[in-house]
Amino acid sequence: MKNQGTSPLKIFISYSHDSPEHSDWVANFANQLRNPGGVEANIDQFVAGAFPEEDWDTWMFRQIREADFVLCICTETYKRRAEGDEEPGKGLGVKWEGNIIRKRIYDEIENNKKKFVAVLPPNGNKAHKPYFLPIHYFEMPGAWDNLFRLFFNLPQVEPEVVSGNAYIPKTIKTSPSSASDSPEHLAGRAAEMQQLTDFWNNPAKPIFTFYGVAQMGKSFTIQRWSETQLKDFETVRVTLTEGLIPSAIAGELIFGNPELPETHRLAQAIAARFQNKTLVWFENMELALELKPGQDSHRLQDQALHEILKKLSANSHVKIILESRHFIDLPEINHLTVALRENQLQKIATDYFWPFYQGKFTRPELNLIYQKTGGNTWLLLNIPSTFDDLFEDKEAFLENLRQSASFEKYREDYLRSLLDRLDETQVELICRLVFSYQPRAFQEILPDGIQVAEFKDEMQSLHRTLLIVADADKRFAINGYVREVCRLHFKDRPAMQRALKEQEQKVGKKFRADESAENRIDRYTYLIRENTGFIPYYVELSKAYNSKGKNSQAQKVLSNAFPYAFTYKNKIILYTELISISDYATALKWFEEMSTKGLTPNEISYSTLVNKSPDYATALKWFEEMSTKGLTPNEISYSTLVNKSPDYATALKWFEEMSTKGLTPNEISYNTLVNKSPDYATALKWFEEMSTKGLTPDVFSYSTLVNKSPDYPTALKWFEEMSTKGLTPNEISYNTLVNKSPDYPTALKWFEEMSTKGLTPDVFSYSTLVNKSPDYATALKWFEEMSTKGLTPNEISYNTLVNKSPDYPTALKWFEEMSTKGLTPDVFSYSTLVNKSPDYPTALKWFEEMSTKGLTPNVFSYSTLVNKSPDYATALKWFEEMSTKGLTPNEISYNTLVNKSPDYATALKWFEEMSTKGLTPDVFSYNTLVNKSPDYATALKWFEEMSTKSLTPDVFSYSTLVNKALITPRR
């Protein structure tokens, strides 16, 4: 046998090539033996080239002969081949090695009887050990230490040198129960305490992994051991909580990130004590594991936490305890770990609990409770202190225990019955404790601005009810199982949301909110297998399936939980969850089934039906029924009614009622009011109030303001502010900017940007481009593209084409097509046809048809008839009718009357009236006055005035003036 300090031990590994994954594990195992193990491990994969210089059979024989130890990696395939039971031609290498090993064992060639060693890979089975190997085997990775004790012939504990004199104990007489009856004496955990002490004194093993089922007193044991054995050393306790990314801690310790106050304190504490021996105790490690069905050992979800353990274990002054319910696989540092496996964990003896039960139960009764609770520490400590509140009849309670297979299935209901008795103040405190990393002083648990005296009684009551024990420094901590149930039980309560928000601020919002649905499905599937009957796990698994769109599987999970829902409340929880993950029709089915089972729906059930209702009337019906049942509608119910309201007035009514009920409106309520507001000013008011309430406007809020803006500059301002807030504008925002653009180029710019963003323009966008197009050809191009996109043109599109048509036949074609599409022409459509009509009778026909359709002609319609009238009298008739209709004649009307006037005096009258109305005469008006002037001088006056008005006389102007000069008599 070689000793440490001489040339390395030679280890040969014999194994079968079961799969690429198995071969990879063997290679990694061999490399770990070499470094950091320090032994010369060899396998066939380490041979350079395709094969050794000698034949494989010679190479294998030499490896076995020269090795100090031969490790046989036992699998089903290896056993079959080594024992010669493999089919011919397969596994020749293992078959050859098996023959060599059997021969050398049988002939007793080896002096070392322990040379041939059976090793089980992770998840291996001892039944796969070949018959000829010694009875002992080493199961990886947990037996790493024992394997090296074999290599170097080391004891587990170094014995003291025997002294010269034998120890003679004194004879002490005492009460048989005095020592064991003391709660300070942790009866039944001597072996675990000794293992912890051995670990503390072993410099080669910096990590101790303490595994055990829930509520077996793991934390309790570690705490008692540290209090008694480590009085002169510092202990840093880190409690992982569900949802917290372990890298929040690792990042602080490894990279020195100062943004995380809680983990910053942890890092400073560890760093400051690197020169002194320090215990770092991580509890609730199961929350950081990838829990997958079918696996006995689990890796960490976050690589950063693995890195923190590597960093800590590399420091000779730091000792680490990892407390978990499940076995942890720690690649690269498994060999540095001492493991206390679950099957080695001894229950705390009944003697420890006896002082708590004296006076209420007899010894046999305690033994019965101990047996039926499976030694569950939290229950055993809690039952005596809460018995009077939860159970009226002790005999009935004990009989129920005798009849049950295990009290474990009642554990959740037992705890929930305690939680339901807490008042709101106690709920606030317990929720804050859920997110604590370590025991906290009472003052640290209180909400900001609250005086200690106000909550002292509440905390004492909470302390007694849930056994939230204080340590020697009067700092409070929460039991791991209680923490888990509280987190799920109060998940949707405002107190839990406040505590979560506070914790997010402390750790820079680094929570595992984005954990994949697949991971959550694996996690809760495994946890259900390990904790059958724990209702919250079924609920969480159902939610994970539902988030993946697997609604039928989500409902199946909840249905599978019903056999374990022993209490009325748990049945309510399951039905409520079924209602929440279903569509309205299915939710209604579960709601009705719930009632037929004699279960009374709660606020959440009703609120869910209100929320899922297809319309306002249905939502209102459920809301009113909820109120008649004496149930109090919550924020979700009111917000839903606000959202589904048919108009602004109704939405405002529910919003105000919600506020008077002391409920806080959320973003949905405010966004709805912004959206339903009758005008921009009202929408802006709600938007600003939303911001003052600390609520964050979203894309919907900003898009609504863009849409309701009175003009393009205002809309553009909100659009740009939305972008600066990191919000991505949606179709509504872009469509609005297209519509409000002051001209065609601006509208086209927004339309093209919208397309580059992957947003789909709608009918509104295309119709706007049709309307703003500079000419008929461009308008027609957008109209046709809109149709090819599968969009149906609306009235605006058709009206625009009617208006932009180059002639009457084209306009009439679009008008008739518009009617065949079921679209209703409006005043604009008819007025355009009146205007484009080739003559007065046609124009009059469209004008009269417009009136028969119940449409009121506008100024444009009347002005066109005035213009197209065959004579002055007809034009004057339409002009006067237009005025009696309250319409103000425009330049076209006046210019027409000037032109059609029978004489100069009448024309002059209309021309002057036109000017007093603030209307501007055109060249046509001046030409008429030049033409109708009684003499050349008057005509010349109007001709010259036309020029001063920046109007350019045309050929008619000059011809008329020349004509007047020729016919005017000379003097």
Secondary structure, DSSP 8 states (H G I E B T S, - for coil): ---TTSS--EEEEE-----HHHHHHHHHHHHHHHTTT-SEEE-GGGSSSSS-SS-HHHHHHHHHHH-SEEEEE--HHHHHHHTT-S-TTS-HHHHHHHHHHHHHHHTT--S-TT-EEEEE-TT--GGGS-TTS-S-EEETTTTHHHHHHHHHT--SS------SS----------TTTTTT-TTS-TT-HHHHHHHHHHHT-TT--EEEEE--TTSSHHHHHHHHHHHH-TTSEEEEEE--TTB-THHHHHHHHH--TT-HHHHHHHHHHHHTTTS-EEEEEE-GGGGB---TT-SEE-BS-HHHHHHHHHHHTSTTEEEEEEESSEE--TTTGGGEEEE-GGG-----HHHHHHHHTTTS-HHHHHHHHHHTTT-HHHHHHHHHHHHHH-S-HHHHHHHHHHSS-GGGGHHHHHHHHHTT--HHHHHHHHHHHT-SS-EEHHHHS-TT--HHHHHHHHHHHHHHHT--B-TTSEE---HHHHHHHHHHTTTSHHHHHHHHHHHHHTTT-BGGG--HHHHHHHHHHHHHHSTT-HHHHHHHHHHHHHTT-HHHHHHHHHHHGGG--SHHHHHHHHHHHHHTS-HHHHHHHHHHHHHTT----HHHHHHHHHH-SSHHHHHHHHHHHHHTT----HHHHHHHHHH-SSHHHHHHHHHHHHHTT----HHHHHHHHHH-SSHHHHHHHHHHHHHTT----HHHHHHHHHH-SSHHHHHHHHHHHHHTT----HHHHHHHHHH-SSHHHHHHHHHHHHHTT----HHHHHHHHHH-SSHHHHHHHHHHHHHTT----HHHHHHHHHH-SSHHHHHHHHHHHHHTT----HHHHHHHHHH-SSHHHHHHHHHHHHHTT----HHHHHHHHHH-SSHHHHHHHHHHHHHTT----HHHHHHHHHH-SSHHHHHHHHHHHHHTT----HHHHHHHHHH-SSHHHHHHHHHHHHHTT----HHHHHHHHHHHHHS---
